[in-house]
């Protein structure tokens, strides 16, 4: 389980880096303002802010197997799952959904299940320090 949680920490770092790169591309090509004016853009902007502010903390503390890192990563995965569900229900074009959408939905759902599991909780449970017991 420790290896799996380290892998999740790397995924969180990749999400932070990918989000920063995506924002830069939107800004660089002049599409950021137009994107934010859409209803979907405002929700996306909130998600980006969450990833950029909570993501580094989540990745570092999950890498160190801290409970705060598990909970922060769970917050990111849960919010992404809700984001994709809302986007699929309210902001989609007619026709079938993109396979990437289903991959994001399944991936975030899997992360929520993994990070909520008793195994992840046990790994991230902070051991008592020797000074606290004496």
C-alpha positions in Angstrom: 0.0 0.0 0.0 2.9 2.4 0.7 4.1 2.1 -2.9 0.5 2.8 -4.2 0.3 5.9 -2.0 3.7 7.1 -3.3 2.3 6.6 -6.8 -0.8 8.7 -5.9 1.5 11.4 -4.5 3.3 11.5 -7.9 -0.1 11.7 -9.7 -1.0 14.7 -7.5 2.3 16.4 -8.4 1.6 15.7 -12.1 -1.9 17.2 -11.7 -0.4 20.4 -10.1 2.2 20.7 -12.9 -0.4 19.9 -15.6 -2.8 22.5 -14.2 -0.1 25.2 -14.1 0.9 24.3 -17.7 -2.8 24.4 -18.8 -3.4 27.8 -17.2 -0.3 29.1 -18.9 -1.3 27.9 -22.3 -4.8 29.4 -21.9 -3.2 32.7 -20.9 -0.4 32.6 -23.5 -2.8 32.0 -26.4 -5.3 34.6 -25.1 -8.2 32.3 -24.4 -8.3 32.5 -20.6 -10.6 35.5 -20.3 -13.1 34.1 -22.8 -13.0 30.7 -21.1 -13.6 32.2 -17.6 -16.7 34.0 -18.9 -18.5 30.7 -19.6 -20.3 29.0 -16.7 -18.0 26.0 -17.0 -15.0 28.3 -16.9 -15.8 29.7 -13.5 -16.2 26.2 -12.0 -13.0 25.2 -13.7 -11.2 28.2 -12.3 -12.2 27.2 -8.8 -10.9 23.7 -9.4 -7.6 25.1 -10.7 -7.2 27.2 -7.6 -7.9 24.2 -5.4 -5.3 22.1 -7.2 -2.7 24.8 -7.2 -3.2 25.6 -3.5 -3.9 22.2 -1.9 -2.0 20.0 -4.4 1.6 20.7 -3.3 0.7 20.1 0.3 -1.2 17.0 -0.5 1.6 15.5 -2.6 4.4 16.2 -0.1 2.4 15.0 2.9 1.0 12.0 1.2 4.6 11.1 0.1 5.5 11.2 3.8 2.4 9.1 4.7 0.8 11.8 6.8 -2.9 11.8 7.5 -3.1 15.4 6.3 -1.7 14.4 2.9 -4.3 11.6 2.6 -7.1 13.9 3.5 -5.9 16.7 1.2 -5.5 14.2 -1.7 -9.0 12.8 -0.9 -10.3 16.4 -1.1 -8.7 16.9 -4.5 -10.0 13.6 -5.9 -13.5 14.1 -4.5 -13.8 17.6 -5.9 -12.5 16.4 -9.2 -15.1 13.6 -9.2 -17.9 16.0 -8.4 -16.6 18.4 -11.1 -16.7 15.7 -13.8 -20.2 14.5 -12.7 -21.5 18.1 -12.8 -19.8 18.8 -16.1 -21.2 15.6 -17.6 -24.7 16.4 -16.5 -24.9 20.2 -17.1 -22.2 21.4 -19.5 -21.9 18.7 -22.2 -22.6 18.8 -25.9 -25.2 16.5 -27.3 -24.0 13.1 -28.2 -21.9 10.5 -26.4 -19.3 11.5 -23.8 -15.7 11.5 -24.6 -13.7 8.4 -23.5 -11.3 10.8 -21.6 -14.3 12.0 -19.6 -15.0 8.4 -18.5 -11.3 7.8 -17.7 -11.2 10.9 -15.5 -14.4 9.9 -13.8 -13.2 6.3 -13.2 -9.7 7.5 -12.1 -11.0 10.0 -9.6 -13.6 7.6 -8.3 -10.8 5.0 -7.8 -8.7 7.5 -6.0 -11.5 8.4 -3.7 -12.1 4.7 -2.9 -8.4 4.0 -2.4 -7.8 7.1 -0.2 -10.9 6.3 1.8 -9.9 2.7 2.4 -8.9 1.4 5.9 -5.5 0.4 4.3 -4.7 4.0 3.4 -5.8 5.2 6.8 -3.6 2.7 8.5 -0.5 3.6 6.5 -1.1 7.3 7.1 -1.9 7.0 10.8 0.8 9.1 12.5 2.8 7.0 15.0 3.0 8.3 18.5 6.3 10.0 19.4 8.3 8.5 22.3 8.1 11.8 24.1 4.3 11.8 24.1 4.1 8.4 25.8 6.4 9.2 28.8 
